[in-house]
Amino acid sequence: MLFNDFPYLLVFLPAAVLLARLADPFPAGRVWLLVALSIAFYGYWDPRFIALLVPSIVVNWLAARAYLVTKRGAIITAATFANLAALALFKYANFFIDNVSLVLGRPFAHLDLVLPLGISFFTFHHIMYLVDLRRGKAPEYSLGLYALYIAFFPQAIAGPLARWSDVMHQFGHALFTAGWQRRFAFGLAFIVIGLIEKTLLADPIARLIDPIYAQANSGPVLDGQAWLALGFALQLLFDFAGYSDIAIGSALLFGVQLPFNFNAPYRATNIQDFWQRWHMTLMLFLRDYVFVPLSGARFVPRRLRLQQHFAAMLLTMALCGLWHGASWNFVLWGVLQGLALVFVAQWRRYGPRLPWLAGWALTVSFVFITDVLFRAGSLEATLNVLQGLAVLPRPEQALRAFPIIVAALCAFLLPASQDIVARAMQTPRRTIAAALALAAVAALVVLGDRDSYEFVYFQF
């Protein structure tokens, strides 16, 4: 069930809202209803996935309870290790087998495993709560509230990564209190904008560049088409931002404000600014649960603290790349991002101040080019695309690039979707209602005319 498909938009979501309305007078019943709906949504992809999600919720909740009773940090350590081990098994076992086979020079059979949807995201949700519980920041929650935090269907598959402190206090509130109509309007606005980002901006670029990357996997990219392949950076933005906005809008219909995930990243003027605007919830997770512990480790001598800081930055981004996929391509992509962050940090300390336009152009160029590595699937395919940039596109190819040009103008000139929604809600109600209705109709017409594309981040 895709967010950008009729079964979700016209059946599941309206039915879930109606059932939540009926259960609204009963707080405990409302929580467990949302848990049941979330598990049903998750199991729709493959019922076997429920056999991983439900036990992970129960085991982690029991581990939290055991820690609160005994105060033994080893319980949190063991639970965190178990979460990471499950993630490693499903996501990285065959990658490890391939590398062992390469080193030993003999083939080993792959494990017959299906990567469960959203395993990276709900694993990180478990870890955030358990680590904060050990730090004394997180309180105890009932099984129902904890299950809803992990499985809440708008954000369970691909985020945004919501900390327990962001959402737990919202789950117990009644949904249909005074002002719910305005919240619904905000929610529907986010859903419509997300559909526009996905169906009218990201998907047309995907249809244009997918054959180019397929060609890159078999040989050189000729005739200036490699320049079109750079449009993947825009597809990735609007695909994932579209998912995030639909998730935020869907959650608002149930009285939950999820954290925003994007803040016009292609208006950034340096790579540090970019990573503060892109997939913000993941970057906050990596900062607080990976980078800060690494950069603050006390076994490093004081005179080497700056080097430790940069090494932590580089390792964090390498792990960020590995999180995106079990491939050395992703690791190399992450290392390049880390090196860029270190370079910019040093430049800002010792280099001259660049004009904002130069900083913006360098940042966007770096992201667009390194995202080829992210998309191509192999170093050979990446080189085939990059070598193709030596050939300039022909004038008639500009017409083919129309979806990329439109998306680029939106990415470079428009503010973040949350700012657009906030400003739109200040206009007269009839005007905004008419605009949203027309945009929704356009998105639904596109959905009905073409096969739905899965969201890119489903593979992560």
C-alpha angles and dihedrals in degrees: 000000000000125000087230096052134089097244090062100037099041104027118018100037097046091044091049091051091049093050091047089052091054092048095044096102090056110065098190092043091049092054094049091044090057089047091053092047091049093050090047090051091049093045092050089079093053124339089217089070090068088065088065101037100049097047090046090055094048096044094048092046090051090048090053091049091048091051092050090053099043103023088217109152090202088075092060091044092052093046092049091048091049091052092050091044091055090049091048092048096053099034107031110021095095091043088055091047091052092052093047089050090051094050095045095040095231130100123247124194119254121243113252097237132146114215106238114230114256096006092136092052100047090042089057091047090055091048095048092054096043095047092047089047089056091047089056094245101107125066129214118275135194119258091251095054093044091049090051091049091055100037104032099143101223091063106019098092104044109354150206088227102238120194117225088247090057098057116008094086090053098056095072097053123104111254104213102053127129111311097023091128091063091048089051090051091053090047094051090047091055091047092051093047090048091052090050091051092049104038103029101034113020102036097051089053090049091054089050100047104032092081090048093055090044088056091048090059091059103034149323121330106237140189097038093293091127089078089062089053089066086071089081089087088062093044090052092050097050094037094055096033087051091052091047093050093049088048091050091047093047091050091051089059086064096045097260124125109205118200118266115255106196134038107186093290096184090064089065117121098205137021093255090055090047094055090048088058102038123080086341097184093056092046091051089051092050091046097050101034103032114016099041094050091046096046093044098049106135099210090079115091115251092242089062097048094108091051089047090053092053093043089052090050091051094046092047092055092044088055088046088057092047090049088059093059147338096259137101086232089069092045091052090048090053093047090052090052090049093049089050091052091050091047093050092047090054093042091053089054100044110010131083120269111264124217110258092244092056091047091049094048093048092047095049092044092051093049094046093050097044090047087066086068088050093054106032097073097219140040090243092055090046091054090047090057096043093048088052089062087076087075114071117224119256118248093249090058089068088079090057089051092059095108090050093048092051092047091047092053090050092047096045100040110027125079123238117295092248089058091048091052092047092052093043091054089060091064122088111290096238092052095050092043091053092046093049091047093052092046091048092050091050092050093046091049089054090048092051093048098051141034113268117253117223115239114265094232093059087086092059 
